[in-house]
Amino acid sequence: MKKLLLVILSSLVLFQCKKTPTIEVGKNAFISATVLNARKTPTLDGEKVGKLKLGDEVSVLEKSESETEIDGISSFWYRVKSKDITGWVFGGYLSISKVESRDAMIAAVQGNFVLCKVPDRQDCSNTIEFDGESFVYRAYFGYSGISEKLEGVFDVYSDHLVLDTKSRLVRPSIFIQYPQTDEERTAYNNAYFGYSDSDSHLVALSTYPVEGKENLYFYVCNDKLLLLKEKKEKESACATEYAYTKSSYSSP
């Protein structure tokens, strides 16, 4: 059931593949991911030879023959050299311009995150999709499926994201037990009562307005980016039971 739920959640959150600019061999570039593995060969299965950090400057020595798609990003692999490491990295996490903190973090969170029990990614539920500077959040309720959808924009700070919700849709049959108004009664009576993975069964209700801004704190634990709703000491954050993590299983 848990595997089936994860498949269902993954199928709900779709995003278009983004193509990154080609970087010329001989030029310098900057790491735009929080942590990026350098590998012996230009594949996700390649042996790791070291780790590059956010903002590291590297020289581009070589480019792969063809592009690869990872996390919805299409790019070449590049063999790069830093002060201490030489290896292949995925170009989707390279920038030709100097990386600033805000741009780097926006780049680092692009794609889909799923709330799961870590580190084995079990008991997964809610999802957040980051696209550019916008986000879509979907919540799930038991075996009823999607229960809520939030859409808005976000900004990044030194240790957290601020989600600024602009619209909120809810599942009436889950949020309303005893309809009180004509609006609630109409929404409740028209609601889909079985399992639903479709946004079409969500509606806007004046009794459930947008609740304002919300923080998501980020931590790098075992080379993986975690998003948490609470601010914690790093040791405590890395030991947390549930966290939002990238939906892909392999680290680029």
N, C-alpha and C positions, 0 to 999 in steps of 0.2 A: 504494500500500500504506500509506503514511504517513497519507493522508487517511482511509483505511478504518479504520486502527488508532485514530485520534482519534475517529471516529464510534462505534466499539465501546466505547472507554473512556468516552465521554460518556454512552452508553446504560446503562452499568453503575451510574453514581452518580446515583441519583434522590433528591430530597428534596421534602418538602411545601412548598407556597407559604405564606409567613408574611405575615400582614396586620399592618401597623403602625398605631398610633393616629393619628387625624386631628388635625392641628394647626390651631388657630384663627387666622384672619387677624388681625393686630394683636398677636399674642403673640411672644415671643422664643423662639428655639430654639438648639441647639448642634450643631455638626458632629461626627458620630460616626465618620466615615471618615478614614483617614489623609490622603488628599488627595481633594477633591471638586470636579469641574468645575462652574462656573456657566455657564449657556448663555443665548442670546438667546431661545430658544423651548423649551417643555417636552417635548423629545424628545432621544434620544441622538444624533440627527443635527444638533441645534441648534448653531449657531456658539458656540464657547467664548469667554467674555468675561473669564474669570479663574479663579483657583483658590482654594478655601477650605481651610483647614488644620484638623487635628484639634483640637477644643475651641473653635474660633472661635464667638463669639456673634453671631447674626443676627436681624434683625427680619423677620417673615413679612408680606409685602405682598399676596400673592395666591395662590390655589389653583387648580389645573387642574380642568376639568370632570369628568374621569374618572380612574380609577386605572390604573396601568401595573404590569406584573410584570417585574422585573429581578433576576437572580440568585436567583430563588425568593422574592423579597420583593414583596408587593403594596402599593402606596402611591400617593398623589397626587404630582404635582410641585408645588413651591412657588417663587414668586418671592420672593427674600429680599434683604436689604440688610445688608452688613457695613460696617465703617469705610471700606473702599476699593472694594467690588464690589457691584453689583446685577445679579442674574440668576436664572435658573430652576435649581433643583437637585432631585434625586430625593429624596422624603421618607423613603425607606427608610434614608437615612443622616443623618437629623436626629433629635435627641433633645430632648424637652421639659424634661428635667432636666439639671442641670450635668453635663457629661461628665468622668468621671474616667479615668485612664489604663487601668486594667484593663477597665472596661466598654467603653471606646472600642476597645481592641484586640480584645476578644472580638467586638464588632460588626463590626470591619473584616475578620476572617477568616471570617465566616460564609459557607458555601457550599462550592463544590468547587474544589480546586486540582489541577493536573496537572503532573507533572514533564516538562518539555520543553526542547529546545534553544532558547534565547532569542537574539534577540528575535522570531524568525519562527515560534516554536512548532512546531518540527519534531522528529521522532524522539521522540514522546511515549510515556510508559510508565506509571509508578506514579501513583496518585491518593490524595488525602486529602480527606475530606468532614468539615467542621466544622458541627455542629448544636448550638446552645446552648453548653454547656461539654463536649460529648462529641465524639469523632472516630472515624472509620473509615478505616483505611489499607489499600489493596490494592496488592500488588506483582504484576508480570507478568514472565513468563519466555519470551523468544523468541517462537516461534510456538505455544507450548503454552497461552498464555492466563494466567489468574489462577493465581498460585502461593502467595500468602500473604495473610492478612487479620488485621489487628490492630484491636481495639476497646478504647476506654478513655475517660478524661477528660483535660482539659488545663487548665493555668493559664497566665497571662501575666505577664511581668516587663518590665523597662524596655526590653530589646532582644531578647527571645526568648520562645518558647512552651516549656512543658515537657509533653511527651506522657507520660501515665502509663497504660501498657497494662494492661488487666485480663484480656484473653483473646487467645489466639493460635491460629489455624488455619493448617495448611499443606497443600500438595499432595504426598502421599506419593511419587508417581512421579517428582517432581522432587527432593525432599529426601533420599530414601532410595535409594541405589544397590544396597546389599546388606543386605536386612532381616535383623536379628539376633534379634529377639524375636517372640513370637506377636502382640503388638500391632502391630508394624511389618509383619509378614508379612500379617496380615489387612487392614491399611490399604492396603498396597501392592497386594495382589491385587484389592482392590475399587476401586482408583483408576481414574479415567477417563484414558485414555492419549492421546487426540487433543486437539484444541483445545477449551478449555472457558472460558466466561466466566461460569460459575455458581459461587456459593459452595457449592453442594451437593456439590461434589467436593473440598471441604476438610475436614480432620479435626483434632482435637486429639490430639497425641502427647506422651507424657511425656518423650520424648527431645528434644523441641523446646518447652521451656517458655517462658513470658513472660520477656523478657530485662531488664525494668526500664524506668526512665525514659529518655527521649531528648529532647534539645533541638533546637528548630528556630528559627533566628535570622531576624528579619525586617528587610528593607531596602526603602526606597522609592527606586526608580530610574526616572527618566523618568516619574514619576507612576504607576508600577505597583508593587504590593506583591509582593516576592519573598520566598520562604521557602527557606532554605538549612540544610543539616545542619552546616555549619561556620561558626564565627565568623570574620569577615574585616573588614578595613578597608573602608569604604564604597566607595571607588574600585575595589578588587579585587572586592568582592561584585557591584557593578553590571556588571563586565566578565566575570562568570562565564559558563561555557558552558551549564550546565544549572541550572535552578531550578524550584521549584514556583510557578506563577502561576495566577490565577483562570481558570476554564474559559471564562468569557464573553469575547468578543473586544472588546466596546465598553466604554469607561470611562463610568460613570454621571455 
